[in-house]
């Protein structure tokens, strides 16, 4: 649907879904420049991308953590805080990647270290959110074994097509992340394992 390369701006590569940043700085990225989030007041608002209900989806990006989180910090956010109406990718206080549907959470096994670029990719295939195989988290091209992060909601997600953001959660204006983000891509399908490998192994030629 959209690709954000963050070459000193928040434009979408297709030109259809340009974003709006607040207090975003730019720094050396995984490829070219990256959006730098300060952990207290910077974020990027995305337009509505047309993903809703139990539609399959994938979000892919590179991320470099500046400081270990003291609490939850938002990477990608969509939807409301009502049960099952959210699709949030966030960091826990132990720097693990967590997917939250509001009322059901799944965590990665791997924790992120500071000062290191990671390729993070999350898919939802439209199935029941209480079943771990319907959510996938990949870190550096390898699928994580998911650990329950809590919540008791069941059934398919009913995500709202509202409040898309990067680096903070727009619907409560908090949970700011402290780090750099590059090459954000949003798909309206759950991509395959081979496609995950392609994204992880992209080089500067592909990225440009």
N, CA and C atoms as a LAMMPS dump frame, in Angstrom:
ITEM: TIMESTEP
0
ITEM: NUMBER OF ATOMS
624
ITEM: BOX BOUNDS ff ff ff
-5.0000000000000000e+02 5.0000000000000000e+02
-5.0000000000000000e+02 5.0000000000000000e+02
-5.0000000000000000e+02 5.0000000000000000e+02
ITEM: ATOMS id mol type element x y z
1 1 1 N 0.834 -1.19 0
2 1 2 C 0 0 0
3 1 3 C 0.872 1.245 0
4 2 1 N 1.858 1.289 0.883
5 2 2 C 2.675 2.492 1.048
6 2 3 C 4.099 2.111 1.42
7 3 1 N 5.049 2.97 1.014
8 3 2 C 6.456 2.819 1.369
9 3 3 C 7.001 4.172 1.793
10 4 1 N 7.589 4.22 2.965
11 4 2 C 8.179 5.458 3.489
12 4 3 C 9.677 5.241 3.635
13 5 1 N 10.46 5.938 2.807
14 5 2 C 11.918 5.774 2.807
15 5 3 C 12.608 6.763 3.73
16 6 1 N 11.92 7.847 4.082
17 6 2 C 12.446 8.856 5.014
18 6 3 C 13.751 9.476 4.539
19 7 1 N 13.764 9.865 3.277
20 7 2 C 14.905 10.608 2.75
21 7 3 C 14.658 12.099 2.985
22 8 1 N 14.727 12.481 4.26
23 8 2 C 14.519 13.87 4.695
24 8 3 C 13.072 14.348 4.54
25 9 1 N 12.135 13.416 4.377
26 9 2 C 10.723 13.784 4.359
27 9 3 C 9.88 12.549 4.671
28 10 1 N 8.558 12.758 4.732
29 10 2 C 7.654 11.663 5.087
30 10 3 C 6.758 11.27 3.913
31 11 1 N 7.254 11.441 2.701
32 11 2 C 6.431 11.112 1.545
33 11 3 C 6.359 9.599 1.337
34 12 1 N 5.236 9.184 0.754
35 12 2 C 5.044 7.802 0.328
36 12 3 C 5.617 7.65 -1.07
37 13 1 N 6.301 6.558 -1.332
38 13 2 C 6.957 6.359 -2.619
39 13 3 C 5.968 6.452 -3.778
40 14 1 N 4.726 5.99 -3.564
41 14 2 C 3.716 6.044 -4.619
42 14 3 C 3.106 7.431 -4.765
43 15 1 N 3.259 8.268 -3.749
44 15 2 C 2.659 9.592 -3.766
45 15 3 C 1.216 9.624 -3.326
46 16 1 N 0.663 8.465 -2.96
47 16 2 C -0.753 8.398 -2.601
48 16 3 C -1.024 8.563 -1.112
49 17 1 N -0.036 8.279 -0.264
50 17 2 C -0.272 8.234 1.171
51 17 3 C 0.813 8.996 1.938
52 18 1 N 1.105 10.213 1.53
53 18 2 C 2.121 10.995 2.225
54 18 3 C 1.738 11.199 3.688
55 19 1 N 2.732 11.136 4.561
56 19 2 C 2.526 11.243 6.002
57 19 3 C 2.93 12.63 6.484
58 20 1 N 2.667 12.888 7.776
59 20 2 C 2.992 14.174 8.379
60 20 3 C 3.755 13.954 9.671
61 21 1 N 4.971 14.464 9.738
62 21 2 C 5.788 14.285 10.926
63 21 3 C 5.72 15.466 11.863
64 22 1 N 5.904 15.184 13.158
65 22 2 C 5.993 16.218 14.189
66 22 3 C 7.304 16.041 14.938
67 23 1 N 8.16 17.066 14.894
68 23 2 C 9.464 17.054 15.571
69 23 3 C 10.306 15.84 15.179
70 24 1 N 10.264 15.511 13.899
71 24 2 C 11.089 14.43 13.368
72 24 3 C 12.421 15.007 12.894
73 25 1 N 13.511 14.389 13.311
74 25 2 C 14.826 14.709 12.798
75 25 3 C 15.234 13.604 11.826
76 26 1 N 16.29 13.848 11.047
77 26 2 C 16.776 12.843 10.113
78 26 3 C 18.238 12.544 10.407
79 27 1 N 18.565 11.265 10.335
80 27 2 C 19.909 10.8 10.664
81 27 3 C 20.288 9.695 9.697
82 28 1 N 21.548 9.249 9.77
83 28 2 C 21.985 8.148 8.926
84 28 3 C 21.116 6.93 9.191
85 29 1 N 20.576 6.345 8.134
86 29 2 C 19.662 5.224 8.278
87 29 3 C 20.268 3.91 7.839
88 30 1 N 19.412 2.919 7.745
89 30 2 C 19.85 1.625 7.211
90 30 3 C 20.179 1.761 5.729
91 31 1 N 19.391 2.587 5.049
92 31 2 C 19.625 2.953 3.661
93 31 3 C 19.429 4.456 3.545
94 32 1 N 20.468 5.197 3.259
95 32 2 C 20.328 6.645 3.168
96 32 3 C 19.975 7.248 4.514
97 33 1 N 18.898 8.019 4.558
98 33 2 C 18.448 8.663 5.776
99 33 3 C 17.35 7.853 6.469
100 34 1 N 17.167 8.145 7.759
101 34 2 C 16.116 7.516 8.554
102 34 3 C 15.406 8.573 9.373
103 35 1 N 14.159 8.313 9.724
104 35 2 C 13.424 9.187 10.632
105 35 3 C 13.879 8.898 12.054
106 36 1 N 14.215 9.959 12.796
107 36 2 C 14.706 9.822 14.16
108 36 3 C 13.653 10.351 15.133
109 37 1 N 13.238 9.498 16.073
110 37 2 C 12.211 9.819 17.058
111 37 3 C 12.876 10.061 18.412
112 38 1 N 12.467 11.137 19.108
113 38 2 C 13.179 11.554 20.315
114 38 3 C 12.68 10.921 21.612
115 39 1 N 11.62 10.119 21.552
116 39 2 C 11.15 9.425 22.748
117 39 3 C 10.222 10.232 23.627
118 40 1 N 9.915 11.49 23.245
119 40 2 C 9.068 12.307 24.115
120 40 3 C 8.036 13.152 23.38
121 41 1 N 8.304 13.517 22.129
122 41 2 C 7.367 14.417 21.462
123 41 3 C 7.302 14.252 19.952
124 42 1 N 8.061 13.319 19.38
125 42 2 C 8.077 13.18 17.93
126 42 3 C 7.266 11.967 17.487
127 43 1 N 6.577 12.135 16.367
128 43 2 C 5.782 11.056 15.815
129 43 3 C 5.405 11.375 14.386
130 44 1 N 4.881 10.384 13.699
131 44 2 C 4.447 10.548 12.32
132 44 3 C 3.02 10.053 12.186
133 45 1 N 2.146 10.913 11.683
134 45 2 C 0.759 10.541 11.413
135 45 3 C 0.65 10.083 9.965
136 46 1 N 0.065 8.909 9.769
137 46 2 C -0.17 8.376 8.44
138 46 3 C -1.633 8.595 8.064
139 47 1 N -1.929 8.74 6.778
140 47 2 C -3.33 8.795 6.372
141 47 3 C -3.965 7.409 6.512
142 48 1 N -5.28 7.342 6.428
143 48 2 C -5.951 6.043 6.47
144 48 3 C -5.524 5.204 5.271
145 49 1 N -5.086 3.983 5.53
146 49 2 C -4.519 3.125 4.499
147 49 3 C -5.491 2.064 4.006
148 50 1 N -6.728 2.086 4.503
149 50 2 C -7.758 1.204 3.961
150 50 3 C -7.754 -0.21 4.493
151 51 1 N -7.049 -0.454 5.599
152 51 2 C -7.04 -1.791 6.201
153 51 3 C -8.047 -1.811 7.344
154 52 1 N -8.947 -2.772 7.336
155 52 2 C -9.969 -2.784 8.378
156 52 3 C -10.437 -4.203 8.667
157 53 1 N -11.183 -4.346 9.748
158 53 2 C -11.752 -5.633 10.112
159 53 3 C -10.692 -6.693 10.325
160 54 1 N -10.908 -7.847 9.706
161 54 2 C -9.966 -8.964 9.836
162 54 3 C -9.105 -9.116 8.593
163 55 1 N -8.977 -8.046 7.818
164 55 2 C -8.176 -8.086 6.592
165 55 3 C -6.73 -8.451 6.904
166 56 1 N -6.153 -9.307 6.082
167 56 2 C -4.746 -9.666 6.237
168 56 3 C -3.866 -8.456 5.966
169 57 1 N -2.692 -8.429 6.595
170 57 2 C -1.807 -7.27 6.454
171 57 3 C -0.376 -7.632 6.851
172 58 1 N 0.556 -6.793 6.425
173 58 2 C 1.961 -6.913 6.806
174 58 3 C 2.528 -5.519 6.991
175 59 1 N 3.341 -5.346 8.014
176 59 2 C 4.088 -4.108 8.212
177 59 3 C 5.569 -4.487 8.355
178 60 1 N 6.409 -3.839 7.566
179 60 2 C 7.838 -4.143 7.528
180 60 3 C 8.629 -2.859 7.699
181 61 1 N 9.703 -2.9 8.487
182 61 2 C 10.545 -1.711 8.655
183 61 3 C 11.875 -2.104 9.292
184 62 1 N 12.828 -1.187 9.177
185 62 2 C 14.09 -1.295 9.899
186 62 3 C 14.033 -0.364 11.1
187 63 1 N 14.617 -0.815 12.213
188 63 2 C 14.546 -0.005 13.434
189 63 3 C 15.842 -0.117 14.21
190 64 1 N 16.254 1.024 14.795
191 64 2 C 17.458 1.098 15.622
192 64 3 C 17.09 1.78 16.934
193 65 1 N 17.145 1.048 18.033
194 65 2 C 16.712 1.528 19.343
195 65 3 C 17.81 2.347 20.015
196 66 1 N 17.465 3.538 20.486
197 66 2 C 18.443 4.382 21.18
198 66 3 C 18.625 3.99 22.635
199 67 1 N 17.501 3.845 23.36
200 67 2 C 17.553 3.512 24.785
201 67 3 C 16.53 2.433 25.095
202 68 1 N 16.839 1.578 26.056
203 68 2 C 15.914 0.525 26.455
204 68 3 C 14.635 1.14 27.012
205 69 1 N 13.463 0.705 26.574
206 69 2 C 12.206 1.319 27.031
207 69 3 C 11.998 1.165 28.538
208 70 1 N 11.393 2.18 29.137
209 70 2 C 10.999 2.086 30.547
210 70 3 C 9.57 1.569 30.658
211 71 1 N 8.868 1.555 29.547
212 71 2 C 7.501 1.04 29.47
213 71 3 C 7.196 0.749 28.02
214 72 1 N 5.923 0.63 27.687
215 72 2 C 5.547 0.371 26.307
216 72 3 C 5.895 1.561 25.418
217 73 1 N 6.489 1.279 24.268
218 73 2 C 6.786 2.313 23.281
219 73 3 C 6.265 1.856 21.926
220 74 1 N 5.638 2.783 21.193
221 74 2 C 4.915 2.453 19.972
222 74 3 C 5.803 2.534 18.749
223 75 1 N 5.726 1.524 17.895
224 75 2 C 6.412 1.541 16.609
225 75 3 C 5.426 1.87 15.487
226 76 1 N 4.334 1.122 15.424
227 76 2 C 3.282 1.322 14.427
228 76 3 C 1.953 1.161 15.136
229 77 1 N 1.001 2.029 14.802
230 77 2 C -0.292 1.965 15.463
231 77 3 C -1.415 2.194 14.467
232 78 1 N -2.517 1.495 14.694
233 78 2 C -3.714 1.674 13.888
234 78 3 C -4.934 1.326 14.731
235 79 1 N -6.012 2.083 14.583
236 79 2 C -7.28 1.727 15.198
237 79 3 C -7.53 2.386 16.537
238 80 1 N -8.525 1.872 17.245
239 80 2 C -8.955 2.425 18.522
240 80 3 C -8.425 1.584 19.663
241 81 1 N -8.747 2.005 20.895
242 81 2 C -8.371 1.226 22.071
243 81 3 C -9.454 0.238 22.485
244 82 1 N -10.525 0.135 21.707
245 82 2 C -11.571 -0.842 22.006
246 82 3 C -11.091 -2.25 21.698
247 83 1 N -11.631 -3.225 22.383
248 83 2 C -11.189 -4.605 22.23
249 83 3 C -11.24 -5.046 20.773
250 84 1 N -10.126 -5.574 20.296
251 84 2 C -9.94 -6.155 18.967
252 84 3 C -9.936 -5.128 17.833
253 85 1 N -10.074 -3.839 18.158
254 85 2 C -10.145 -2.826 17.108
255 85 3 C -8.798 -2.163 16.806
256 86 1 N -7.728 -2.653 17.426
257 86 2 C -6.398 -2.081 17.22
258 86 3 C -5.487 -3.069 16.501
259 87 1 N -4.465 -2.537 15.87
260 87 2 C -3.352 -3.334 15.388
261 87 3 C -2.095 -2.523 15.671
262 88 1 N -1.458 -2.825 16.794
263 88 2 C -0.31 -2.06 17.26
264 88 3 C 0.939 -2.931 17.263
265 89 1 N 2.028 -2.364 16.778
266 89 2 C 3.337 -2.999 16.917
267 89 3 C 4.127 -2.119 17.866
268 90 1 N 4.575 -2.684 18.975
269 90 2 C 5.186 -1.87 20.017
270 90 3 C 6.326 -2.623 20.685
271 91 1 N 7.071 -1.911 21.51
272 91 2 C 8.131 -2.507 22.314
273 91 3 C 7.678 -2.6 23.751
274 92 1 N 7.993 -3.71 24.394
275 92 2 C 7.719 -3.862 25.812
276 92 3 C 8.869 -3.256 26.619
277 93 1 N 8.721 -3.221 27.922
278 93 2 C 9.773 -2.682 28.787
279 93 3 C 11.032 -3.538 28.762
280 94 1 N 10.927 -4.766 28.236
281 94 2 C 12.112 -5.613 28.074
282 94 3 C 12.618 -5.599 26.635
283 95 1 N 12.15 -4.611 25.855
284 95 2 C 12.593 -4.386 24.478
285 95 3 C 12.252 -5.54 23.541
286 96 1 N 11.166 -6.234 23.85
287 96 2 C 10.66 -7.252 22.934
288 96 3 C 9.577 -6.643 22.054
289 97 1 N 9.47 -7.161 20.842
290 97 2 C 8.463 -6.68 19.91
291 97 3 C 7.129 -7.307 20.277
292 98 1 N 6.109 -6.481 20.412
293 98 2 C 4.785 -6.969 20.797
294 98 3 C 3.751 -6.53 19.761
295 99 1 N 2.867 -7.448 19.408
296 99 2 C 1.699 -7.131 18.584
297 99 3 C 0.484 -7.1 19.503
298 100 1 N -0.266 -6.007 19.442
299 100 2 C -1.452 -5.864 20.284
300 100 3 C -2.671 -5.575 19.424
301 101 1 N -3.726 -6.371 19.654
302 101 2 C -5.003 -6.146 18.987
303 101 3 C -5.988 -5.438 19.917
304 102 1 N -5.516 -4.967 21.074
305 102 2 C -6.354 -4.437 22.157
306 102 3 C -7.17 -5.579 22.741
307 103 1 N -6.598 -6.183 23.762
308 103 2 C -7.259 -7.316 24.399
309 103 3 C -6.624 -8.655 24.092
310 104 1 N -5.608 -8.672 23.247
311 104 2 C -4.812 -9.873 22.993
312 104 3 C -3.456 -9.412 22.484
313 105 1 N -2.395 -9.861 23.171
314 105 2 C -1.042 -9.443 22.824
315 105 3 C -0.137 -10.658 22.619
316 106 1 N 0.781 -10.533 21.667
317 106 2 C 1.797 -11.555 21.424
318 106 3 C 3.17 -10.902 21.387
319 107 1 N 4.139 -11.51 22.083
320 107 2 C 5.491 -10.952 22.194
321 107 3 C 6.508 -11.815 21.468
322 108 1 N 7.543 -11.168 20.965
323 108 2 C 8.68 -11.905 20.407
324 108 3 C 9.473 -12.553 21.544
325 109 1 N 10.262 -13.542 21.191
326 109 2 C 11.197 -14.132 22.154
327 109 3 C 12.467 -13.284 22.241
328 110 1 N 12.888 -12.758 21.103
329 110 2 C 14.104 -11.954 21.03
330 110 3 C 13.87 -10.547 21.565
331 111 1 N 14.809 -10.048 22.352
332 111 2 C 14.792 -8.656 22.8
333 111 3 C 15.779 -7.856 21.958
334 112 1 N 15.428 -6.624 21.653
335 112 2 C 16.305 -5.772 20.853
336 112 3 C 17.391 -5.157 21.724
337 113 1 N 18.581 -5.041 21.168
338 113 2 C 19.68 -4.317 21.814
339 113 3 C 19.727 -2.904 21.26
340 114 1 N 20.282 -1.992 22.033
341 114 2 C 20.392 -0.611 21.574
342 114 3 C 21.512 -0.472 20.549
343 115 1 N 21.364 0.544 19.686
344 115 2 C 22.427 0.879 18.74
345 115 3 C 22.627 -0.1 17.61
346 116 1 N 21.618 -0.901 17.314
347 116 2 C 21.751 -1.931 16.285
348 116 3 C 20.523 -1.906 15.383
349 117 1 N 20.741 -1.998 14.069
350 117 2 C 19.627 -2.046 13.127
351 117 3 C 19.024 -3.441 13.074
352 118 1 N 17.714 -3.503 13.156
353 118 2 C 16.964 -4.75 13.041
354 118 3 C 15.902 -4.605 11.962
355 119 1 N 15.724 -5.662 11.189
356 119 2 C 14.57 -5.703 10.301
357 119 3 C 13.42 -6.375 11.057
358 120 1 N 12.332 -5.641 11.213
359 120 2 C 11.163 -6.137 11.942
360 120 3 C 10.002 -6.228 10.965
361 121 1 N 9.331 -7.361 10.968
362 121 2 C 8.196 -7.568 10.075
363 121 3 C 7.109 -8.329 10.821
364 122 1 N 5.892 -7.849 10.705
365 122 2 C 4.747 -8.452 11.391
366 122 3 C 3.646 -8.723 10.383
367 123 1 N 3.049 -9.901 10.44
368 123 2 C 1.901 -10.215 9.608
369 123 3 C 0.725 -10.649 10.482
370 124 1 N -0.471 -10.378 9.978
371 124 2 C -1.715 -10.941 10.533
372 124 3 C -2.462 -11.536 9.354
373 125 1 N -2.868 -12.799 9.473
374 125 2 C -3.464 -13.477 8.32
375 125 3 C -4.983 -13.533 8.352
376 126 1 N -5.605 -12.802 9.28
377 126 2 C -7.053 -12.727 9.309
378 126 3 C -7.732 -13.742 10.205
379 127 1 N -6.965 -14.629 10.836
380 127 2 C -7.55 -15.655 11.682
381 127 3 C -7.804 -15.182 13.102
382 128 1 N -8.101 -16.134 13.972
383 128 2 C -8.393 -15.816 15.366
384 128 3 C -7.146 -15.27 16.061
385 129 1 N -7.313 -14.155 16.757
386 129 2 C -6.16 -13.493 17.355
387 129 3 C -5.61 -14.239 18.568
388 130 1 N -6.403 -15.15 19.152
389 130 2 C -5.89 -15.916 20.288
390 130 3 C -5.015 -17.086 19.856
391 131 1 N -4.925 -17.342 18.547
392 131 2 C -4.108 -18.427 18.006
393 131 3 C -2.791 -17.858 17.509
394 132 1 N -1.694 -18.264 18.116
395 132 2 C -0.41 -17.616 17.848
396 132 3 C 0.034 -17.753 16.401
397 133 1 N -0.367 -18.82 15.721
398 133 2 C 0.083 -19.011 14.342
399 133 3 C -0.546 -18.018 13.37
400 134 1 N -1.586 -17.299 13.788
401 134 2 C -2.231 -16.322 12.915
402 134 3 C -1.551 -14.963 12.951
403 135 1 N -0.62 -14.807 13.872
404 135 2 C 0.229 -13.619 13.956
405 135 3 C 1.673 -14.072 13.801
406 136 1 N 2.441 -13.367 12.99
407 136 2 C 3.848 -13.72 12.814
408 136 3 C 4.713 -12.487 13.056
409 137 1 N 5.769 -12.671 13.807
410 137 2 C 6.786 -11.64 13.992
411 137 3 C 8.103 -12.2 13.473
412 138 1 N 8.72 -11.474 12.547
413 138 2 C 10.041 -11.833 12.047
414 138 3 C 11.035 -10.763 12.483
415 139 1 N 12.179 -11.186 12.974
416 139 2 C 13.264 -10.272 13.291
417 139 3 C 14.495 -10.732 12.52
418 140 1 N 15.014 -9.846 11.686
419 140 2 C 16.148 -10.151 10.809
420 140 3 C 15.915 -11.422 9.995
421 141 1 N 14.695 -11.525 9.452
422 141 2 C 14.368 -12.599 8.531
423 141 3 C 13.996 -13.918 9.157
424 142 1 N 14.071 -14.014 10.489
425 142 2 C 13.772 -15.266 11.182
426 142 3 C 12.471 -15.136 11.947
427 143 1 N 11.566 -16.112 11.763
428 143 2 C 10.291 -16.068 12.464
429 143 3 C 10.493 -16.351 13.951
430 144 1 N 9.894 -15.524 14.775
431 144 2 C 9.994 -15.661 16.218
432 144 3 C 8.985 -16.683 16.755
433 145 1 N 9.374 -17.357 17.828
434 145 2 C 8.41 -18.134 18.609
435 145 3 C 7.692 -17.16 19.524
436 146 1 N 6.383 -17.058 19.379
437 146 2 C 5.639 -16.038 20.106
438 146 3 C 5.289 -16.487 21.521
439 147 1 N 5.296 -15.516 22.411
440 147 2 C 4.941 -15.729 23.813
441 147 3 C 3.737 -14.845 24.115
442 148 1 N 2.761 -15.38 24.831
443 148 2 C 1.576 -14.581 25.155
444 148 3 C 1.958 -13.363 25.979
445 149 1 N 1.49 -12.192 25.536
446 149 2 C 1.732 -10.961 26.281
447 149 3 C 0.532 -10.541 27.104
448 150 1 N -0.517 -11.368 27.093
449 150 2 C -1.697 -11.069 27.897
450 150 3 C -2.931 -10.848 27.038
451 151 1 N -4.045 -10.599 27.711
452 151 2 C -5.31 -10.364 27.041
453 151 3 C -6.116 -11.632 26.874
454 152 1 N -7.429 -11.474 26.789
455 152 2 C -8.316 -12.634 26.704
456 152 3 C -9.297 -12.544 25.539
457 153 1 N -9.157 -11.542 24.663
458 153 2 C -10.056 -11.429 23.517
459 153 3 C -9.858 -12.607 22.573
460 154 1 N -10.934 -13.031 21.936
461 154 2 C -10.892 -14.159 21.013
462 154 3 C -11.596 -13.79 19.712
463 155 1 N -11.403 -14.643 18.703
464 155 2 C -12.015 -14.407 17.402
465 155 3 C -11.134 -13.551 16.519
466 156 1 N -11.638 -13.213 15.352
467 156 2 C -10.879 -12.401 14.404
468 156 3 C -10.792 -10.957 14.864
469 157 1 N -9.752 -10.27 14.423
470 157 2 C -9.634 -8.843 14.686
471 157 3 C -10.755 -8.088 13.97
472 158 1 N -11.116 -6.943 14.515
473 158 2 C -12.09 -6.05 13.862
474 158 3 C -11.491 -4.648 13.822
475 159 1 N -10.289 -4.557 13.249
476 159 2 C -9.494 -3.332 13.287
477 159 3 C -10.212 -2.159 12.618
478 160 1 N -10.136 -1.006 13.253
479 160 2 C -10.703 0.206 12.682
480 160 3 C -9.721 0.839 11.705
481 161 1 N -10.226 1.355 10.606
482 161 2 C -9.403 2.024 9.599
483 161 3 C -9.212 3.486 9.984
484 162 1 N -8.563 3.693 11.146
485 162 2 C -8.38 5.041 11.684
486 162 3 C -7.053 5.116 12.428
487 163 1 N -6.6 6.336 12.678
488 163 2 C -5.519 6.623 13.634
489 163 3 C -4.233 5.857 13.36
490 164 1 N -3.755 5.921 12.129
491 164 2 C -2.481 5.292 11.785
492 164 3 C -1.326 6.209 12.208
493 165 1 N -0.285 5.626 12.787
494 165 2 C 0.857 6.445 13.189
495 165 3 C 2.113 5.603 13.33
496 166 1 N 3.252 6.291 13.329
497 166 2 C 4.557 5.69 13.575
498 166 3 C 5.218 6.428 14.722
499 167 1 N 5.86 5.689 15.627
500 167 2 C 6.658 6.303 16.674
501 167 3 C 5.914 6.748 17.905
502 168 1 N 4.593 6.733 17.857
503 168 2 C 3.76 7.044 19.023
504 168 3 C 2.352 6.567 18.72
505 169 1 N 1.48 6.598 19.712
506 169 2 C 0.1 6.18 19.481
507 169 3 C -0.789 7.402 19.418
508 170 1 N -1.278 7.683 18.236
509 170 2 C -2.01 8.923 18.013
510 170 3 C -3.315 9.013 18.796
511 171 1 N -3.972 7.872 19.047
512 171 2 C -5.281 7.965 19.7
513 171 3 C -5.201 8.222 21.199
514 172 1 N -4.003 8.145 21.776
515 172 2 C -3.849 8.57 23.168
516 172 3 C -2.659 9.521 23.334
517 173 1 N -2.008 9.851 22.201
518 173 2 C -0.923 10.851 22.164
519 173 3 C 0.176 10.591 23.192
520 174 1 N 0.65 9.355 23.223
521 174 2 C 1.721 9.011 24.153
522 174 3 C 2.45 7.767 23.636
523 175 1 N 3.221 7.102 24.495
524 175 2 C 3.97 5.89 24.164
525 175 3 C 5.026 6.15 23.09
526 176 1 N 5.69 7.304 23.199
527 176 2 C 6.692 7.698 22.209
528 176 3 C 7.895 6.751 22.219
529 177 1 N 8.414 6.468 21.036
530 177 2 C 9.572 5.598 20.912
531 177 3 C 10.837 6.441 20.77
532 178 1 N 11.942 5.9 21.247
533 178 2 C 13.241 6.566 21.163
534 178 3 C 14.14 5.733 20.262
535 179 1 N 14.229 6.135 18.992
536 179 2 C 15.035 5.368 18.057
537 179 3 C 14.861 5.878 16.64
538 180 1 N 15.444 5.15 15.701
539 180 2 C 15.402 5.523 14.292
540 180 3 C 14.656 4.455 13.489
541 181 1 N 13.915 4.901 12.477
542 181 2 C 13.123 3.995 11.658
543 181 3 C 13.384 4.272 10.187
544 182 1 N 13.433 3.209 9.394
545 182 2 C 13.74 3.351 7.968
546 182 3 C 12.942 2.314 7.18
547 183 1 N 12.692 2.632 5.9
548 183 2 C 12.09 1.694 4.944
549 183 3 C 10.806 1.058 5.479
550 184 1 N 9.842 1.867 5.856
551 184 2 C 8.557 1.345 6.337
552 184 3 C 7.702 0.972 5.136
553 185 1 N 7.189 -0.243 5.146
554 185 2 C 6.298 -0.71 4.091
555 185 3 C 5.048 -1.316 4.72
556 186 1 N 3.892 -1.011 4.147
557 186 2 C 2.628 -1.574 4.605
558 186 3 C 1.984 -2.306 3.431
559 187 1 N 1.596 -3.557 3.653
560 187 2 C 0.974 -4.392 2.628
561 187 3 C -0.443 -4.77 3.063
562 188 1 N -1.331 -4.954 2.099
563 188 2 C -2.688 -5.404 2.422
564 188 3 C -2.826 -6.912 2.215
565 189 1 N -1.787 -7.634 2.592
566 189 2 C -1.792 -9.092 2.575
567 189 3 C -0.754 -9.575 3.576
568 190 1 N -0.863 -10.822 3.972
569 190 2 C 0.173 -11.445 4.798
570 190 3 C 1.201 -12.04 3.846
571 191 1 N 2.388 -11.445 3.78
572 191 2 C 3.362 -11.887 2.787
573 191 3 C 3.988 -13.215 3.2
574 192 1 N 4.586 -13.9 2.237
575 192 2 C 5.145 -15.227 2.463
576 192 3 C 6.523 -15.16 3.105
577 193 1 N 6.979 -16.305 3.599
578 193 2 C 8.301 -16.377 4.218
579 193 3 C 9.397 -16.012 3.223
580 194 1 N 9.236 -16.408 1.954
581 194 2 C 10.246 -16.075 0.953
582 194 3 C 10.272 -14.575 0.677
583 195 1 N 9.101 -13.936 0.724
584 195 2 C 9.049 -12.482 0.551
585 195 3 C 9.673 -11.759 1.743
586 196 1 N 9.525 -12.328 2.931
587 196 2 C 10.2 -11.769 4.105
588 196 3 C 11.71 -11.786 3.886
589 197 1 N 12.222 -12.9 3.387
590 197 2 C 13.66 -13.017 3.125
591 197 3 C 14.119 -11.979 2.115
592 198 1 N 13.326 -11.758 1.068
593 198 2 C 13.667 -10.759 0.058
594 198 3 C 13.786 -9.376 0.673
595 199 1 N 12.836 -9.022 1.541
596 199 2 C 12.881 -7.707 2.183
597 199 3 C 14.08 -7.588 3.114
598 200 1 N 14.361 -8.628 3.872
599 200 2 C 15.482 -8.58 4.792
600 200 3 C 16.812 -8.465 4.065
601 201 1 N 16.908 -9.103 2.904
602 201 2 C 18.164 -9.13 2.175
603 201 3 C 18.276 -8.027 1.136
604 202 1 N 17.347 -7.081 1.129
605 202 2 C 17.412 -5.993 0.139
606 202 3 C 18.723 -5.237 0.284
607 203 1 N 19.186 -4.709 -0.84
608 203 2 C 20.418 -3.911 -0.804
609 203 3 C 20.091 -2.485 -1.201
610 204 1 N 21.101 -1.656 -1.255
611 204 2 C 20.871 -0.242 -1.513
612 204 3 C 20.264 -0.004 -2.889
613 205 1 N 20.551 -0.895 -3.861
614 205 2 C 19.979 -0.739 -5.188
615 205 3 C 18.476 -0.962 -5.146
616 206 1 N 18.056 -2.044 -4.476
617 206 2 C 16.632 -2.335 -4.343
618 206 3 C 15.953 -1.213 -3.56
619 207 1 N 16.612 -0.746 -2.497
620 207 2 C 16.008 0.249 -1.623
621 207 3 C 15.781 1.578 -2.326
622 208 1 N 16.565 1.863 -3.343
623 208 2 C 16.44 3.15 -4.009
624 208 3 C 15.431 3.132 -5.125
